[in-house]
Amino acid sequence: MTSRDNQPKIAVLIPCLNEELTIGKVIQDFQQHLPEAEIYVFDNNCTDRTPNIAREAGAIVVEEKRPGKGNVVSAMFRKIEADYYIMVDGDDTYPAEYAQQLLAPLFSGDADMTVATRLSEYTEESFRPLHVFGNNLVRFLVNWIFHSNLNDVMSGYRGFTQEFVKTVPTLSPGFEIETELTIRALDYGMTISEFTVPYRERPEGSESKLHTYRDGYRVLSQIVSIAKAYKPFTFFGSLGLFFGFIGFLTGVEVIVDFLEDDYVNKVPTAILSSGCMLLSFGSFGVGIVLNTISYRFKELRRMLQSISRSQ
């Protein structure tokens, strides 16, 4: 898909919930630094003047009634047709002057998704310490599970190719969507390119929609769910090691007791040890079976992608 002058069509996608203080500036900044792009503001049940301000500033406003950022992102990917996409929050914390840098690896074919990382240039007011800790924890878990070396898995400032947007499914309803996008890209074998941008403070009067503990729990739950589905041997193997370790520790005490007087005096401990060892072997078995099934699904998906590209 290209525009009439044979230039690639670029869409800037802005999910919004009550951002009347900042949305006008965000749109104007992207019009200045990326004038060839069409700007779409997705109204996620705003109760303020965000949609009106967005229209007045020249953006196309699309309504999405299902609450939650993940639902909005899913709607954006489904409804908007373009060659390349930029997703950015409407709170004016991400600088529009980096938009060309976000698109460059996509244009050259060096990346399927680009991410503007925030964990190097920020202030305590723009990024609270607990949020930094949570981001680093999630990043560590994702890098460990998928053997990657990413710097920010939760950034809301990203670029995508059309292939990524139209082939990678998104299921998360809320703010954990950024983590899911990263995990999906890693699992699908797609290339992620990162670069650092300054993360600005929200202007006075603009309130964050994040809830530290609730959203952190949802992100971790999403990681566990996807790891279980896409890295089953890692997930169930870890459970197997845990139960095996507990079973070994408790079993040693039972064996020593039996060797001393040829009788098992600590029956509850023996039952606990036996149960843990059974759970350990069972977890490893489930992990092996599900890993084999997952591998076969990946083969099938790659084959279908190859067929689709050749047509």
DOMILUM-181377 format. One record per residue: residue in one letter; z, y, x of N, C-alpha, C in turn. Coordinates in steps of 0.2 Angstrom, whole numbers. Each point is the difference from the previous one (the first is absolute). Layout:
BEGIN
NODE  a  Z  Y  X  Z  Y  X  Z  Y  X
...
//
This chain:
BEGIN
NODE  m  0  -6  4  0  6  -4  0  6  4
NODE  t  -5  5  -1  0  6  4  -1  6  -5
NODE  s  1  6  2  -1  6  -4  -7  1  0
NODE  r  -2  5  -4  -7  2  0  -4  2  6
NODE  d  4  3  5  -3  2  6  1  -6  6
NODE  n  1  -6  -3  1  -6  4  6  0  5
NODE  q  5  4  -2  6  0  4  5  -4  -4
NODE  p  4  -4  4  5  -4  -4  4  4  -5
NODE  k  2  -4  -5  4  3  -5  7  -1  2
NODE  i  4  6  0  7  -1  2  5  2  -6
NODE  a  5  -3  -1  4  1  -6  7  1  3
NODE  v  3  6  -2  7  1  2  4  -2  -6
NODE  l  5  -4  0  4  -3  -5  7  2  0
NODE  i  3  4  -5  6  3  1  4  -3  -6
NODE  p  5  -4  0  4  -2  -5  6  5  -1
NODE  c  1  2  -6  5  5  -1  5  -1  -6
NODE  l  6  2  1  5  0  -5  4  7  1
NODE  n  -2  5  -4  4  6  0  0  3  7
NODE  e  -6  3  2  -1  3  6  -3  7  0
NODE  e  2  4  -6  -3  6  -1  1  5  6
NODE  l  5  -1  3  1  5  6  -4  -1  6
NODE  t  -3  -6  1  -4  -1  6  -7  -2  -1
NODE  i  -2  -3  -6  -6  -3  -1  -6  5  1
NODE  g  1  6  -2  -6  5  1  -1  1  7
NODE  k  5  0  4  -1  1  8  -3  -6  3
NODE  v  2  -6  -2  -3  -6  2  -7  0  -1
NODE  i  -2  1  -6  -7  0  -2  -4  5  4
NODE  q  2  6  0  -3  6  4  -1  -2  8
NODE  d  5  -3  2  0  -2  8  -5  -6  1
NODE  f  -1  -4  -5  -5  -6  1  -7  3  -2
NODE  q  -1  5  -4  -6  3  -1  -2  4  6
NODE  q  4  3  4  -1  4  6  -2  -5  6
NODE  h  4  -5  1  -1  -5  5  -5  -6  -1
NODE  l  -1  -1  -7  -5  -6  -1  -4  3  -6
NODE  p  -4  5  0  -4  3  -5  -5  -5  -4
NODE  e  -2  -5  4  -5  -5  -3  3  -5  -5
NODE  a  7  0  0  3  -5  -4  2  2  -7
NODE  e  0  -5  -4  2  1  -7  7  -2  -1
NODE  i  4  5  -3  7  -1  0  3  -2  -7
NODE  y  3  -6  0  3  -2  -6  8  0  -1
NODE  v  2  3  -5  7  0  -1  2  -5  -5
NODE  f  4  -5  1  2  -5  -5  7  2  -3
NODE  d  0  2  -6  6  3  -4  4  -6  -3
NODE  n  5  -1  4  4  -6  -2  6  2  -5
NODE  n  -2  3  -6  5  2  -5  4  6  2
NODE  c  -4  5  3  3  6  2  3  4  -6
NODE  t  6  3  1  2  4  -6  0  8  2
NODE  d  -3  1  6  0  7  2  -7  2  0
NODE  r  -2  6  3  -7  2  0  -5  -3  5
NODE  t  2  -5  3  -4  -3  6  -7  -1  -2
NODE  p  -1  -4  -6  -7  -1  -2  -4  7  -1
NODE  n  3  5  -3  -4  6  -1  -1  4  6
NODE  i  4  0  5  -1  3  6  -5  -4  4
NODE  a  0  -6  0  -5  -4  4  -7  1  -3
NODE  r  -1  1  -7  -6  1  -2  -3  7  2
NODE  e  5  5  -1  -2  7  2  -2  0  8
NODE  a  3  -4  4  -2  0  7  -6  -4  1
NODE  g  -3  -3  -5  -7  -3  1  1  -8  1
NODE  a  5  -3  -1  1  -7  0  -2  -3  -6
NODE  i  -2  -7  0  -1  -4  -6  7  -3  -1
NODE  v  2  1  -6  7  -3  -2  -2  -6  -5
NODE  v  4  -6  2  -1  -6  -3  7  -2  -2
NODE  e  1  -2  -7  7  -2  -2  1  -8  1
NODE  e  6  -1  2  2  -7  1  7  -1  -3
NODE  k  1  -3  -6  6  0  -4  5  -5  3
NODE  r  -2  -5  3  5  -5  3  4  3  6
NODE  p  6  0  -1  4  4  5  1  -4  6
NODE  g  0  3  6  1  -3  7  -6  1  4
NODE  k  1  2  6  -5  2  5  -5  -6  1
NODE  g  3  -6  0  -4  -6  1  -6  -1  -5
NODE  n  3  1  -7  -5  0  -5  -5  6  0
NODE  v  2  5  3  -5  6  1  -5  -2  5
NODE  v  2  -3  6  -5  -2  5  -5  -5  -3
NODE  s  3  -5  -3  -4  -5  -3  -6  3  -4
NODE  a  2  5  -5  -5  3  -4  -5  5  4
NODE  m  3  3  5  -5  4  4  -5  -4  4
NODE  f  2  -6  2  -5  -5  4  -5  -3  -5
NODE  r  3  -1  -6  -5  -3  -6  -5  5  -3
NODE  k  2  6  -1  -4  5  -3  -4  5  4
NODE  i  1  1  6  -3  5  4  -5  -4  4
NODE  e  -7  2  0  -5  -3  4  -1  5  6
NODE  a  0  -2  6  -2  4  6  -1  -5  6
NODE  d  -3  3  5  -1  -4  7  7  0  4
NODE  y  3  5  0  7  1  4  5  3  -5
NODE  y  6  -1  2  5  2  -4  6  3  4
NODE  i  3  5  -2  6  3  3  6  0  -5
NODE  m  5  -3  1  6  0  -5  5  5  3
NODE  v  3  4  -3  5  5  2  5  2  -5
NODE  d  6  1  1  5  2  -5  -1  8  -2
NODE  g  2  1  -5  -1  7  -3  6  5  2
NODE  d  4  -2  4  6  4  2  -1  5  6
NODE  d  -6  0  3  -1  4  5  4  -1  7
NODE  t  1  -7  1  4  -2  6  -5  -2  5
NODE  y  -6  -2  -2  -5  -2  5  -5  5  1
NODE  p  -2  2  6  -5  5  1  -7  -2  -1
NODE  a  -4  4  -4  -7  -2  -1  -5  1  6
NODE  e  2  4  5  -4  1  6  -1  -6  4
NODE  y  3  -6  -2  -1  -6  4  -4  -5  -4
NODE  a  -3  3  -6  -4  -5  -4  -6  -3  4
NODE  q  -4  5  4  -6  -3  4  2  -5  5
NODE  q  6  1  3  3  -5  4  1  -7  -3
NODE  l  3  1  -6  1  -6  -4  -6  -4  -2
NODE  l  -6  4  -1  -6  -3  -2  -4  -3  6
NODE  a  1  3  6  -5  -2  5  0  -7  2
NODE  p  5  -4  0  0  -7  2  -3  -4  -6
NODE  l  0  3  -6  -3  -4  -6  -8  1  1
NODE  f  -2  6  1  -7  2  1  -3  -4  6
NODE  s  3  -1  5  -2  -4  6  0  -8  -1
NODE  g  3  -2  -5  1  -7  -1  6  -3  4
NODE  d  4  4  3  5  -3  5  7  -1  -4
NODE  a  0  2  -7  6  -2  -4  -2  -1  -7
NODE  d  4  -4  -4  -1  0  -7  5  4  -3
NODE  m  6  1  3  5  5  -3  3  4  6
NODE  t  1  6  -1  3  5  5  6  2  -3
NODE  v  5  1  4  7  2  -2  2  6  4
NODE  a  2  5  -3  4  6  4  7  -1  0
NODE  t  2  -2  6  7  -2  1  5  6  1
NODE  r  6  0  -3  5  5  -1  6  0  5
NODE  l  1  -6  3  7  -1  3  1  3  7
NODE  s  -5  4  2  0  3  6  2  8  0
NODE  e  -4  3  -5  1  7  -1  3  2  -7
NODE  y  6  1  0  3  1  -7  7  4  2
NODE  t  3  3  -6  6  3  1  5  -4  -4
NODE  e  7  1  1  5  -4  -4  -1  2  -8
NODE  e  -2  6  -1  -1  2  -7  -6  -3  -3
NODE  s  -5  -2  3  -6  -3  -3  1  -7  0
NODE  f  4  -3  4  1  -8  1  7  -1  1
NODE  r  4  -2  -5  7  -1  1  1  -6  4
NODE  p  6  0  4  1  -6  5  0  -7  -4
NODE  l  2  0  -6  0  -7  -3  -7  -2  -2
NODE  h  -4  5  -1  -7  -2  -1  -3  -2  6
NODE  v  1  3  6  -2  -2  6  2  -7  2
NODE  f  6  -1  -1  3  -7  1  -4  -5  -4
NODE  g  -1  1  -7  -3  -4  -4  -7  -2  2
NODE  n  -4  6  2  -7  -1  2  0  -4  6
NODE  n  4  1  5  0  -4  6  2  -7  -1
NODE  l  4  -2  -5  2  -7  -2  -6  -3  -3
NODE  v  -3  3  -4  -6  -3  -4  -6  -1  5
NODE  r  -1  5  5  -5  0  5  1  -6  4
NODE  f  7  -1  2  1  -6  5  -1  -6  -4
NODE  l  2  -1  -6  -1  -6  -4  -8  -2  0
NODE  v  -4  5  -2  -7  -1  -1  -3  -2  7
NODE  n  2  4  5  -3  -2  7  2  -7  2
NODE  w  6  -2  -2  2  -6  2  -3  -6  -4
NODE  i  -1  1  -6  -3  -5  -5  -8  0  2
NODE  f  -3  5  1  -7  0  1  -3  1  7
NODE  h  5  0  5  -2  0  7  -4  7  1
NODE  s  2  5  -2  -4  7  0  5  4  4
NODE  n  -3  6  1  3  6  4  -1  6  -3
NODE  l  2  1  -6  -1  6  -4  6  5  1
NODE  n  -1  6  -1  5  5  0  3  3  -6
NODE  d  -4  -1  -6  2  3  -6  -3  -4  -6
NODE  v  4  -4  -3  -3  -4  -5  0  3  -7
NODE  m  4  6  -1  1  3  -6  -2  7  -1
NODE  s  -5  2  4  -3  6  0  -4  1  -7
NODE  g  0  6  -3  -4  1  -6  -7  3  2
NODE  y  -1  1  6  -6  4  2  -5  -5  3
NODE  r  -5  -2  -3  -4  -6  2  -8  1  -2
NODE  g  -4  -3  4  -7  0  -1  -2  -7  -1
NODE  f  -5  -1  -4  -3  -7  -2  -7  0  0
NODE  t  -3  -6  2  -7  -1  -2  -1  -3  -7
NODE  q  -6  1  -2  -1  -3  -7  1  -7  0
NODE  e  -2  -4  5  2  -7  0  7  -2  -1
NODE  f  4  4  4  8  -1  -1  2  1  -7
NODE  v  -2  6  -3  2  2  -7  -2  -5  -5
NODE  k  -6  -3  1  -3  -4  -6  2  -7  1
NODE  t  2  -2  6  2  -7  1  7  -2  1
NODE  v  4  5  2  7  -2  1  4  1  -6
NODE  p  3  -5  -3  4  1  -6  7  4  1
NODE  t  2  3  -5  7  4  1  4  -2  -7
NODE  l  6  -2  1  4  -3  -5  7  4  -1
NODE  s  2  4  5  6  3  0  0  6  -5
NODE  p  5  1  -4  -1  5  -5  3  7  2
NODE  g  4  0  6  4  6  2  -2  2  7
NODE  f  6  3  3  -1  3  6  -1  -5  6
NODE  e  1  -6  -1  -2  -5  5  -7  -1  1
NODE  i  -4  3  -4  -7  -1  1  -3  1  7
NODE  e  2  5  3  -2  1  7  1  -6  5
NODE  t  6  -3  -1  2  -6  4  -5  -6  -2
NODE  e  -1  0  -7  -5  -6  -2  -7  2  3
NODE  l  -2  6  0  -7  1  3  0  -2  7
NODE  t  5  1  4  0  -2  7  0  -7  1
NODE  i  4  -3  -4  1  -8  0  -7  -3  -2
NODE  r  -3  2  -5  -6  -2  -2  -6  0  5
NODE  a  0  6  3  -5  1  5  1  -5  6
NODE  l  6  -1  2  2  -5  5  -2  -7  -2
NODE  d  2  -2  -6  -2  -6  -2  -7  -2  -1
NODE  y  -4  6  -2  -7  -1  -1  -4  0  7
NODE  g  4  1  5  -4  1  7  -3  7  1
NODE  m  1  5  -4  -3  6  1  3  4  5
NODE  t  -4  5  3  3  4  5  3  6  -2
NODE  i  6  2  3  4  6  -2  0  4  6
NODE  s  -2  7  -1  1  5  6  5  5  -2
NODE  e  4  1  5  6  5  -1  -1  6  4
NODE  f  3  6  -2  0  6  4  6  4  -3
NODE  t  3  4  5  6  4  -2  -2  7  -3
NODE  v  4  1  -6  -1  7  -3  7  3  -1
NODE  p  1  6  0  7  3  -1  1  -1  -8
NODE  y  7  -2  -1  2  -1  -7  4  6  -2
NODE  r  -3  4  -5  4  6  -1  5  0  -6
NODE  e  4  5  0  5  0  -5  -3  2  -7
NODE  r  3  -3  -5  -2  3  -7  2  7  -1
NODE  p  -3  4  -3  2  7  -1  6  0  -5
NODE  e  3  6  1  6  1  -4  -1  -1  -8
NODE  g  4  -4  -3  -1  -1  -8  -4  -6  -1
NODE  s  -3  -3  5  -4  -6  -1  4  -6  1
NODE  e  1  -5  -4  5  -6  0  -4  -6  2
NODE  s  3  -4  4  -3  -7  2  1  -4  -6
NODE  k  -5  -5  -1  0  -5  -5  3  -6  3
NODE  l  2  0  6  2  -7  3  8  -1  -2
NODE  h  2  -6  0  7  -2  -1  1  -5  5
NODE  t  4  2  5  1  -3  6  1  -8  -1
NODE  y  6  -1  -3  2  -7  -1  -5  -4  -4
NODE  r  -1  3  -6  -5  -4  -5  -6  -2  3
NODE  d  -4  6  3  -6  -1  3  0  -5  6
NODE  g  5  1  4  1  -5  6  1  -7  -2
NODE  y  4  -1  -5  0  -7  -3  -6  -3  -2
NODE  r  -4  5  -4  -7  -3  -2  -5  -1  5
NODE  v  1  4  6  -5  -1  5  2  -7  4
NODE  l  6  -1  1  2  -6  3  -1  -6  -4
NODE  s  1  0  -7  -2  -5  -4  -8  -2  0
NODE  q  -4  6  1  -7  -1  0  -2  -4  7
NODE  i  4  2  5  -2  -4  6  2  -7  0
NODE  v  6  -1  -3  2  -7  -1  -5  -4  -4
NODE  s  -2  3  -6  -5  -3  -4  -7  -2  3
NODE  i  -2  5  4  -7  -1  3  1  -5  6
NODE  a  5  1  4  1  -5  5  1  -7  -3
NODE  k  3  -1  -5  0  -7  -3  -6  -2  -2
NODE  a  -5  4  -3  -6  -2  -2  -5  0  5
NODE  y  0  4  5  -5  0  5  2  -2  7
NODE  k  6  -1  1  3  -3  7  5  -5  -2
NODE  p  -2  -5  -4  5  -5  -3  4  -3  6
NODE  f  -4  -2  5  4  -4  5  5  4  4
NODE  t  -2  6  1  5  5  3  6  1  -4
NODE  f  -1  1  -7  5  1  -5  5  -6  0
NODE  f  -3  -6  -2  4  -6  -2  2  -3  7
NODE  g  -4  1  5  3  -2  7  6  3  2
NODE  s  0  7  -1  6  4  1  6  -3  -4
NODE  l  -1  -1  -6  5  -3  -5  2  -7  3
NODE  g  -5  -4  2  2  -6  3  4  0  6
NODE  l  -1  5  4  4  1  6  7  2  -1
NODE  f  1  4  -5  6  3  -2  4  -6  -3
NODE  f  -2  -4  -5  3  -6  -3  2  -5  6
NODE  g  -5  -1  4  1  -5  5  6  2  5
NODE  f  0  7  2  5  2  4  7  -1  -3
NODE  i  1  2  -7  6  -1  -3  2  -8  -1
NODE  g  -5  -4  -1  1  -7  -1  2  -3  7
NODE  f  -3  3  5  2  -3  7  7  2  2
NODE  l  2  6  -1  7  3  1  5  -4  -4
NODE  t  -1  -1  -6  5  -4  -4  0  -7  1
NODE  g  -6  -3  2  -1  -7  1  4  -2  7
NODE  v  0  4  5  3  -1  6  8  -1  -1
NODE  e  3  4  -4  7  -1  -2  1  -7  -3
NODE  v  -5  -2  -5  1  -6  -4  -1  -6  5
NODE  i  -4  0  5  -2  -5  4  6  -1  5
NODE  v  3  6  3  6  -1  4  5  -3  -3
NODE  d  1  2  -6  6  -3  -4  -1  -7  -1
NODE  f  -6  -2  -2  -1  -8  -1  1  -4  7
NODE  l  -2  3  5  0  -3  7  8  -1  2
NODE  e  4  4  -3  7  0  2  4  -6  -3
NODE  d  -2  -1  -7  4  -5  -3  -4  -4  -5
NODE  d  -7  0  1  -5  -5  -4  1  2  -7
NODE  y  1  6  -2  1  1  -7  -2  8  -1
NODE  v  -3  1  -5  -2  7  -2  5  3  -4
NODE  n  4  4  3  6  3  -4  -3  7  -4
NODE  k  -5  3  3  -2  6  -3  -6  -1  -4
NODE  v  1  -3  -6  -6  -2  -4  -4  6  -3
NODE  p  3  6  -2  -3  5  -2  -5  3  5
NODE  t  3  0  7  -4  3  5  -6  -5  1
NODE  a  1  -6  0  -5  -5  1  -6  1  -6
NODE  i  2  1  -6  -5  1  -5  -3  7  1
NODE  l  3  5  2  -3  6  2  -5  0  6
NODE  s  2  -4  5  -5  -1  5  -6  -4  -2
NODE  s  1  -5  -4  -6  -4  -2  -4  4  -5
NODE  g  3  4  -4  -4  4  -4  -4  5  3
NODE  c  3  3  5  -4  5  4  -6  -3  4
NODE  m  1  -6  3  -5  -3  4  -6  -2  -5
NODE  l  2  -3  -6  -5  -1  -5  -4  6  -2
NODE  l  3  5  -1  -3  7  -1  -4  2  5
NODE  s  2  -1  6  -4  2  6  -7  -4  1
NODE  f  1  -7  -1  -6  -4  0  -5  2  -6
NODE  g  3  1  -5  -4  2  -6  -3  6  1
NODE  s  3  5  2  -3  7  2  -6  -1  4
NODE  f  1  -4  6  -6  -1  4  -5  -3  -3
NODE  g  1  -5  -4  -5  -4  -4  -4  5  -4
NODE  v  4  4  -4  -4  5  -5  -4  5  4
NODE  g  3  2  6  -4  5  4  -6  -3  2
NODE  i  0  -6  3  -6  -3  2  -6  -1  -5
NODE  v  3  -3  -6  -5  -1  -6  -3  7  -2
NODE  l  4  5  -1  -3  6  -2  -4  4  5
NODE  n  2  -1  6  -4  3  6  -7  -3  0
NODE  t  -1  -6  -1  -6  -4  -1  -4  3  -5
NODE  i  3  1  -6  -3  2  -6  -3  7  1
NODE  s  5  4  3  -2  7  2  -6  1  4
NODE  y  0  -4  5  -5  0  5  -7  -2  -3
NODE  r  0  -5  -5  -6  -2  -3  -3  6  -5
NODE  f  5  4  -3  -2  5  -4  -3  6  4
NODE  k  3  1  6  -3  5  5  -7  -2  2
NODE  e  -1  -6  1  -7  -3  2  -5  2  -6
NODE  l  2  -2  -6  -4  1  -6  -1  8  -1
NODE  r  5  4  1  -1  7  -1  -5  3  5
NODE  r  1  -2  7  -5  2  5  -7  -2  -2
NODE  m  -1  -6  -2  -6  -3  -2  -3  4  -5
NODE  l  4  2  -5  -3  4  -6  -2  7  2
NODE  q  4  3  5  -1  6  3  -7  0  4
NODE  s  -1  -5  3  -6  -1  4  -6  0  -4
NODE  i  1  -4  -6  -6  0  -5  -1  6  -3
NODE  s  5  4  -2  -1  6  -3  -3  5  4
NODE  r  2  0  7  -3  5  5  -8  -1  1
NODE  s  -1  -7  -1  -7  -2  2  -5  2  -6
NODE  q  3  1  -6  -5  1  -6  -2  7  0
//
